[in-house]
Amino acid sequence: MKKFYRLTFTALLTTANFFLAPGNLFSQVVDSITDIRDGRRYHIVQIGDQLWLRQNLSASKYLNNDPVPTGLDDTEWENTTEGAFAVCPHEDISGLDSEEEVLEAYGALYNWYAVDDPRGICPVGWHVPSDEEWTGLLDNLADQGYPNQHNNPNGAGNALKSCRQVDSPLEGDCATSEHPRWNFHSTHY
């Protein structure tokens, strides 16, 4: 089984598997950036005094334009000691017909070697958040009434989670079959 690190929604980068939707506490887009490596546009949100990318990272190259290897099978992925990324198979996602569509909707999955590579995987001026920055995000969420507690439906994970789901009980823009979305409504802990 492949071990992945999804880089999205992170302070000064992207990291978390969250897409914010209208009506979400933190859905206010304050700006956007375009990654010079591939022209992908990422929206930026502010949470407390931190700026976070709103989408999952989709970079296929390091900042120096060296390619990040991809296409590894499970054994190669498990045994590599170099950076690599993978894309969820589009055949496993109803409504998406290509790897590019999956990348656009959900981003890439990176191993730790790619995340930690000194060549940099994040857009220019952004970085993978430190433990201190993650703690700052969680502290900010707790201060706003969303503590990071196990089994708490009003916790940090749900404050960041998108409402976009198939047959969402929240209805409106939240009820969608368009990607990106969740397959069903559930609470994350």
C-alpha positions as CSV (number, residue, x, y, z in Angstrom):
1,M,0.0,0.0,0.0
2,K,1.4,3.4,-1.0
3,K,2.1,5.9,1.7
4,F,1.2,9.4,0.5
5,Y,1.4,13.0,1.7
6,R,-1.3,15.2,0.2
7,L,0.0,18.7,-0.1
8,T,-2.9,21.1,0.0
9,F,-4.2,23.8,2.2
10,T,-1.1,24.6,4.1
11,A,0.3,27.7,5.5
12,L,2.8,29.0,3.1
13,L,2.1,26.1,0.8
14,T,-0.6,23.5,0.6
15,T,-1.3,20.5,2.8
16,A,-4.5,18.9,3.8
17,N,-7.1,17.3,1.8
18,F,-9.6,20.1,2.0
19,F,-11.6,22.1,-0.4
20,L,-13.5,25.0,1.0
21,A,-17.0,25.8,-0.2
22,P,-19.3,28.8,0.0
23,G,-20.6,29.2,3.5
24,N,-17.7,27.5,5.1
25,L,-16.1,29.4,7.9
26,F,-12.9,29.8,6.0
27,S,-14.1,30.1,2.5
28,Q,-13.0,33.6,1.9
29,V,-10.5,33.6,-1.0
30,V,-8.1,36.6,-0.5
31,D,-6.0,36.1,-3.6
32,S,-4.5,33.6,-5.9
33,I,-1.1,32.7,-7.3
34,T,0.0,31.0,-10.5
35,D,2.7,28.4,-10.3
36,I,5.3,29.3,-12.9
37,R,6.3,25.7,-13.4
38,D,3.0,24.6,-15.0
39,G,0.7,27.6,-15.0
40,R,-1.7,26.1,-12.4
41,R,-3.6,28.6,-10.4
42,Y,-4.1,28.2,-6.7
43,H,-6.5,30.2,-4.6
44,I,-5.3,31.6,-1.2
45,V,-7.3,31.8,2.0
46,Q,-6.4,33.5,5.2
47,I,-6.9,31.8,8.5
48,G,-5.8,33.9,11.5
49,D,-2.6,35.5,10.4
50,Q,-1.6,32.6,8.1
51,L,-2.1,32.3,4.4
52,W,-2.9,28.8,3.0
53,L,-3.3,27.4,-0.5
54,R,-6.9,26.3,-0.9
55,Q,-6.3,23.4,-3.3
56,N,-4.1,20.3,-3.3
57,L,-0.7,20.8,-4.9
58,S,-0.3,19.4,-8.4
59,A,3.4,20.1,-9.1
60,S,5.2,17.6,-11.3
61,K,8.5,19.4,-11.1
62,Y,10.7,20.8,-8.4
63,L,11.4,24.5,-8.3
64,N,14.6,24.0,-10.4
65,N,12.4,22.2,-13.0
66,D,13.8,18.8,-12.3
67,P,10.9,16.3,-12.8
68,V,9.5,14.6,-9.8
69,P,9.4,10.9,-10.7
70,T,5.9,9.3,-11.1
71,G,4.4,6.1,-12.4
72,L,6.0,3.9,-9.7
73,D,4.2,0.6,-8.9
74,D,3.5,-0.3,-5.2
75,T,6.8,-2.1,-4.7
76,E,8.8,0.7,-6.3
77,W,6.9,3.3,-4.2
78,E,7.6,1.4,-1.0
79,N,11.3,1.0,-1.7
80,T,12.3,4.3,-3.3
81,T,14.5,6.7,-1.3
82,E,13.9,9.5,-3.8
83,G,11.0,12.0,-4.2
84,A,8.0,10.7,-6.2
85,F,4.3,11.5,-6.8
86,A,1.3,9.6,-7.8
87,V,-2.2,10.4,-9.1
88,C,-5.2,8.4,-8.1
89,P,-6.3,6.3,-11.0
90,H,-9.1,8.1,-13.0
91,E,-10.7,4.7,-13.5
92,D,-11.5,4.7,-9.8
93,I,-13.3,8.0,-9.8
94,S,-16.7,8.2,-11.5
95,G,-16.9,11.2,-13.7
96,L,-13.2,11.8,-14.3
97,D,-11.7,10.5,-17.6
98,S,-8.0,11.3,-17.4
99,E,-5.0,11.7,-15.0
100,E,-5.1,15.4,-15.9
101,E,-8.7,15.7,-14.7
102,V,-7.8,14.0,-11.4
103,L,-4.8,16.3,-10.9
104,E,-6.9,19.4,-11.6
105,A,-9.7,18.3,-9.2
106,Y,-7.7,16.6,-6.4
107,G,-4.0,17.2,-6.8
108,A,-1.1,14.8,-6.6
109,L,0.0,12.5,-3.8
110,Y,3.6,12.9,-2.8
111,N,6.0,10.7,-0.8
112,W,8.0,12.3,2.1
113,Y,11.2,12.4,0.0
114,A,9.4,14.8,-2.5
115,V,8.0,16.9,0.4
116,D,11.3,17.2,2.1
117,D,13.5,17.7,-1.0
118,P,15.7,20.8,-0.8
119,R,14.8,21.7,-4.5
120,G,11.3,22.6,-3.2
121,I,8.0,21.2,-4.3
122,C,5.8,24.2,-3.5
123,P,5.3,27.3,-5.6
124,V,7.8,30.1,-5.4
125,G,7.5,31.9,-2.1
126,W,5.6,29.0,-0.4
127,H,6.7,26.1,1.7
128,V,5.6,23.0,3.4
129,P,4.3,24.1,6.8
130,S,6.3,23.4,9.9
131,D,4.9,21.7,13.0
132,E,4.8,25.1,14.6
133,E,2.7,26.5,11.7
134,W,0.3,23.5,11.9
135,T,0.0,24.1,15.6
136,G,-0.8,27.8,14.9
137,L,-3.6,26.7,12.5
138,L,-5.1,24.4,15.1
139,D,-4.8,27.0,17.8
140,N,-6.5,29.5,15.6
141,L,-9.3,27.1,14.9
142,A,-9.7,26.2,18.6
143,D,-9.9,30.0,19.4
144,Q,-12.8,30.2,17.0
145,G,-14.7,27.3,18.6
146,Y,-13.3,24.4,16.5
147,P,-11.0,22.4,18.9
148,N,-8.8,19.6,17.5
149,Q,-10.4,16.9,19.6
150,H,-11.0,13.2,18.8
151,N,-14.6,12.4,17.9
152,N,-15.7,16.1,18.0
153,P,-18.1,16.9,15.1
154,N,-17.3,20.6,15.7
155,G,-13.6,20.0,15.5
156,A,-10.8,21.5,13.3
157,G,-11.2,18.9,10.6
158,N,-14.9,19.7,10.1
159,A,-14.2,23.4,10.2
160,L,-11.9,23.0,7.2
161,K,-13.8,20.3,5.3
162,S,-15.7,21.2,2.2
163,C,-19.4,20.9,2.2
164,R,-19.3,19.8,-1.5
165,Q,-20.8,16.3,-1.5
166,V,-23.1,14.1,-3.5
167,D,-26.6,14.5,-2.0
168,S,-25.4,16.8,0.7
169,P,-28.0,17.3,3.4
170,L,-26.8,21.0,3.4
171,E,-28.3,21.3,-0.1
172,G,-27.6,24.4,-2.3
173,D,-24.1,24.7,-3.7
174,C,-23.0,21.9,-1.3
175,A,-25.1,19.2,-3.0
176,T,-23.2,18.4,-6.2
177,S,-21.9,15.5,-8.2
178,E,-19.2,17.8,-9.8
179,H,-15.6,17.3,-8.8
180,P,-14.0,18.2,-6.5
181,R,-16.3,16.7,-3.9
182,W,-16.9,14.0,-1.3
183,N,-18.9,10.9,-2.3
184,F,-21.3,11.3,0.7
185,H,-21.9,13.4,3.7
186,S,-19.9,12.4,6.8
187,T,-18.2,13.8,9.8
188,H,-14.4,13.7,9.9
189,Y,-12.6,13.4,13.3
